Amino acid sequence: MASNLEFIDEAYRDAIGTVDKDGKRIWAFPKKPSGNYHNKRVIATVVFLLIFFSVPFIKIGGAPLLQMNIFERRFYIFGQLFLPQDSLVFSIGLVTFFVFITLFTVVYGRVWCGWACPQTIFMEMVFRKIEYWIEGDRKQQQKLAQAPWNREKLLKRSLKYFIFMLISVIIAHTAMAYLIGVEEVKKLVTHSPAENLSGFIGLVAFTVIFFFVFTRLREQVCIAICPYGRLQGVLVGRNTMNVIYDWVRGEPRGRMKKGVIDTGKGDCIDCTLCVQVCPTNIDIRNGIQLECVNCTACIDACDDVMEKIHKPKGLIKFGSVESIETNTPFKISTRAIGYSAVLVLLIAIEIFILAGRSQ
């Protein structure tokens, strides 16, 4: 791989895109995304939000569809009650879950992170949308951040944080419903906090945590905190599907001059829009990086540019290192097939145990 990527300055791996050389945070102001993949992510977001906010209200035979009451050690999954004595079922379920994560990541990289992870969905598809609505696009947000605290900045920030807090309250109540049930949450809301002080403190704590995550931590959760993101470096290989830059086609990059065809340059015109639109401040052209969450914003931005300069789309696309180097379609590796066989076996065992389990 190194011989084919000699154009890359490997120094970028010594730091992350949201921290400068002095260790200070570089605040991310991603350009507002748009395009085919973004439209699909909007649909995925709507589906996720419908599921997330409706599941606590759904019951099967009078029992919750899903409830993880860790306080009373009572767990409902698809309406079935699970107690501590069902540890065998949970153990096999956890093994199945971790094997699934391994398999999915080996084959599809961090597609989960960009398309289905609650952190990404709420951050990029809810909270950032509100920012774009109130503060404007990338340049307007940067200008506002650098401006002194005048009337305009105070009004916009106050409105934004008020809405952020309101959404955090809603998310906190929903999260609590997954733990103690909708009925108990209703009691917390309608009764005095003194009647259930621990529950009230839990709601306040959840609200503060969510507000802090989506106002301050933001993309740092994906870059430095999330354990799943740390697994990527171990599980991702040459055959893993990722959002990837086609360096064979794009290099050497260079600005395009109007009316001049330069056959010595690749298709990348170095417009940097793929960098400007990235929510984690990386340059996808440097190669696969830990900070990339496969949100596809760079694909949409690059495809739009390619269309304008009358070149084929797909300079940035879903692919693998192997597929780029060999110019072949993405293929599932032998290792992934092996993981699939183990996963199917574990699922079969889990179904067998559940089928023979009595309530």
N, C-alpha and C positions, 0 to 999 in steps of 0.2 A: 504493500500500500504506500509505503514512504516514497518509493521511486516515482509513483504516479502523482504524489502530492507535494512535489518539491516547491511549488509556488506558495505554499502555506508557511507563514511565520509561526512556528510552534510556540512562540512566547505567549500567545493568548491563553495557553493552558496553565500558565503560572498564576492567573488571577481570574476572578469572575467579573462579568460585565456590569455588576451593580456596585462594585467597590473600587475606589481609585487606589493609586500606589501608596497613599498615606493611610489607607484603611478606612477612609470615610465613605459613606454610602453615596452612590450615584443614583439619584431618584429616576425611576423609569417613567418616561412620558411617551408611550407608544402611539404611533399614528393610528387613527381610526381605521379599523380593517373593513374590507368589503370584498365581495366576489363570490364565486360559486361555492367554494368550501365554507366560507363564512355563512352563507345562506343555509347550508346543510347543518352547520353548528347551531344556528338559531333554532332550527327544527328540533335538533337533539336537546337543546336547552329547554324548549317548551315541554317536551316529553318528560325530561328529568324533573322539572319543577312540578308538573302535574302529579307525577308519582310521589315525589318527596312530600308534598303538602297534603296528599289524599290518603296515603297508606295508613297513618294513625287512626283515621276515621273508619276504615274498612274492617269489618268483622266477619268471621266464618263460624257459624254455629254459636254466636254469642261471644266468641273469643277473638282477640285482636289478630289481624293478619300477621303483624310483626311487632313484637315488643321485647325489649331486652332490659328487663328490670333487674339490674345488677345489685340493687339495694336489698331486695327480698329474694334474690336468686331464683327468680321465676322468668322463664323465657318462652315466648310464643313465636313459633315459626310456622307460617301457613296455617294458623289456627290451632296448632298442636302445642300442648304445654310440655315444656322440658324443665326438669328439676336437676339438682346436683347429682342425683344417682344416675342420670343419663350421660355420665362423663364419657362412656365409650363412643356414643353417637357424636358428641361434640369433638372428641379427639380425632375421629376419622374425618369429620367435617372440616376441622382445621387443617389436617394434612391435605385433604382434597383442595381446600382453598389456597394453600401455599403452593401446591403443585400447579394449580391453575394459574396463579400469578407468575410463576416461573415460566410455564409454557407460553402464556400470553406475551410476556415481555421478550422472551427469546425470539418469538416469531414476529410480533407486531410492535416491539419497542414500547414507547410511552404514548401510544394512541389513547389509552385510558385517561392519561393525564390531561390531554388536550380536549377530549370529547365527552368524558363522563365523570371526571373527578369533581365532587362538590366544590372544592376550593377553587378550581379553575372556572367552573361554570358561574359561581356567584361573583368571583372577582372580575373576570373578563366579560361576561355576558349580562351581568346585572349592575354591579357597582361601577365599573368603568363606563358603561352606557350612560349612567346617571351623570358621571363626570363630563362626558362628551356633551351631554345636553345642557349642563349648567356652565361649564368652564370652556367649552370649545375643544377643538382638535389639538394636536401635539404642540404647535407653535403658540397657540393661545394659552394653553396650560403652562408652558414654560415661562411665557411672559408674565402671567398672573403670579406664578411662584416667586419670580424675581422682584415683583412690584412691592412697594411698601404697603403697610396696612392702611389702605384708604377705604372709602365707603364701598366702592365696587367689590374689592377683595373681601371685605368683611361680610357683605351681603351674600356673595356667591359661596364663600366657605361655610357660612352659617346655614344656608339652605342645604348645601351638600351634606354637611355633617348631621343635620336634623333628619334628612331622609335616610342617611346611612344608619343612624341610631334606630329609626323606626323599623327598617328592614331587619336590623340585628335583633330587635325585640321579637319580631315575628319568627325569625329563624330559631331563636332561643326557645320560644314556646313550643315550636314544632319538634325540636330536638328533645326537649323534656318529655313531650308526648310519646316519643319512641321509648323512653325509659320507664315512665310511671303510668302512661295511659292518658287518653284525652280527658276522661272523667276527673282524674286527679288534678290535671292542669286547670280544668274549669274551676275546681274548688279553690285552687291557689289564686286564681284571678278574681273570683267573686267573694272570697272570704278575707278576713283580716290577716295580714302577714304573721301576726302573733300566734294564730292557730296552727300554722305550719311554718315555723321560722326556717327550718332547714331547707324546705322546698322553695321558699321565697329567696333565700340566699343563693340557692342553685340557679334559679332563673336570672337573678341579677348577675351572678358570675358568668353564666353562659352569654348573656347580652354583652357584658364588658369584653369578654374574650373575642366574640365574633366582631364587635366593633373595632377592637384593637387590631385584629388580623386583617380586616379589610380596609383600614385606614392607614396603618403603619407598616405591618409586616408584609402584606401583599405578596409579591412574587418571591420574597425571601422564604416563604413556607415551602415552595417548590424547589428552590435552589439549595437551601441549607438545612431545613428542618424535616421535611417528609422522608421517612425511612425508605419508602418505595423508590423515590428518586435516587437514593444512594445505591440501590440494587442494580441500577441500569449499567453501571460500569462493569459489573461482574457478569451480567446476563447477556448484554448486547454483543453480538458478534458480526462477522462479515456478511452473514446472510440474514441478519435482522432487518425488518422493514422499518425505515425511519423517514422523516422529512429530511431530504438530502439534496445537496447542490451537485449538479452534474458538471464536475470540474473538467471532464474530458471535452465536453462541448463548450463550456463557458470560458476556459482559459486559453491564452492570456487575455485578461479583461482590459477594457479601455473605453474611453469616451467615444461616442459616435459623432462624426462630423456630417452635417447635412450635405447630402449629394455626393458623399465620398464613400466608396466601398473599400474597406481595408481587409484584405484576405488574410492578413497576418494576425488578426485578433479573433478571439472567441466571441460568443454571443453575449456575454455579460458586458454591459456598458457602464458598469460601476456607478449606477445611480443611487445606490445605498438605500433604496426604499425597503428592501428586505430587512435591513438593520433598523430603520426607523419604525417599522411596524411591529417589531419583536417585543413582546411584553417582558422578556427577561434580559434585554439589552445585549444579545449576542449577534455575531455575524455568522450566519449559517454557512457562508462560503468557506469558513475555516475548517469545516468538516463536522462530523457528529460530535455533539457536546453534551455534557451532563445537564446543563441548564435548559436545553431544548425540551419543551413539553409537547411537541408535535401538534401545536395549535393550528398550523397550516396558514397562518396570516401571511407569512413570507411567500408561500406558493401563490396565493391570490394576488399579492402585490407584484410579483415577478411576471406572472401570466399576463397581467394587465399591461405591463411594459412591453413584453414580447409581442403582444397583439398590436400595440401602437407602432412598433418599429418593424412590423411585418416579418417576424421570426416565429418559429414554432414554439408553442407553449411547452412547459415541462422542464425548463432549465433548473427550477427547483421543484421537486416532486416527491412522491412516496416511492422509495426504492431501497436498495441495500448497497453496501460498498462493492460486493461481488457483482451485482447487476450493472452498476455504473462502469466498473472496470472492464467487464466482458461484453457490455452493451446487449444484455439478455434480459428477458422478463424476470420478475421476482419469483423465486421458488422456495418452497418450504424445505428446510434442511432435514437431514437424517436425525439429528439430535431432537428437533421439534417433533418429529413423528414418534420418537421414543417416549418423549414426555406425554404425548397424546395417549399412547397405549397405557401408560401408568395412570393417567387421569381417568380414562374410561373404566379401568379396573376399580379404582377407588370410588368412583361414582356408583358403580354396580354394587359394591359392598355397602355403601351408605344407603342405597335404595332397599337392599335386602334387609338391613337392620331396621329401617323405618317401617317397612311393610310388616315385619314380625313384631313390632312394638305395640304394646297395649297401653291405652290411656290410664 
